[in-house]
Amino acid sequence: MFNVKKLLIAGGAAAVTAIGSSAYAAGAGETELCPDSGSYDRTFSLSFAETGNNCYYWNSGNDANDTTFQTKMVTDFGSEYGVIDKTEEGSLSSGILSGLNGYIDGESYPISFTIDLTGLRNAILVFKSSNNLNPAYAAFLIDDFDGIANGTFGMDPAKGLSHVTLYANVPLPASILMLIAALGGLALVGRRRETPAAA
């Protein structure tokens, strides 16, 4: 028999779970802390005016530069996941990150920047600082957003950044998808022509 009381209890538990899990991620205009729990020497913070973000990963030492962290990202997001851009020592490599020039070695926060997320999926922004505090870096998973996002980054206690790296999936361009579909269609047509007509 259908039990309304049990259904209401289960629904309430699901709602509390959903509210609790969403509380850990910052929405548009809200600040996300990373690490978001525990006792650490340093806290990184990030917010975007247009979209939300989540503290995805943090660690000490050079883990941001070795295979441990990158293996985790590939496991979570697929083999086509990789570095899209890197800002280091005050230089911009491809223009996806901008506004960080002059701040990369500074110690004054918060700082504002813009990031071009057009066409990217599962974008992760990694802020790496010196290894003398724990954590040495923080990785923020940015909510899906197609366009230019305005971000604000902070670090407490303040310290200069070593580099900022953007990781993401890059979807296949629509033209390539159309080409694959066209080749598949030609293969089907060719196969039909080779099949002898039934007698």
URBEL-V164079 format. One record per helix or strand of 2 or more residues. SS is the DSSP state (a for helix, b for strand). FROM is the first residue (numbers start at 0). TO is the last residue. If there is no record, write none. Layout:
ss=SS from=FROM to=TO
ss=SS from=FROM to=TO
//
This chain:
ss=a from=3 to=21
ss=b from=31 to=33
ss=b from=42 to=47
ss=b from=52 to=58
ss=a from=62 to=64
ss=a from=66 to=76
ss=b from=81 to=87
ss=b from=90 to=91
ss=b from=96 to=97
ss=b from=110 to=115
ss=b from=119 to=128
ss=b from=136 to=141
ss=b from=147 to=155
ss=b from=160 to=169
ss=a from=173 to=193
//
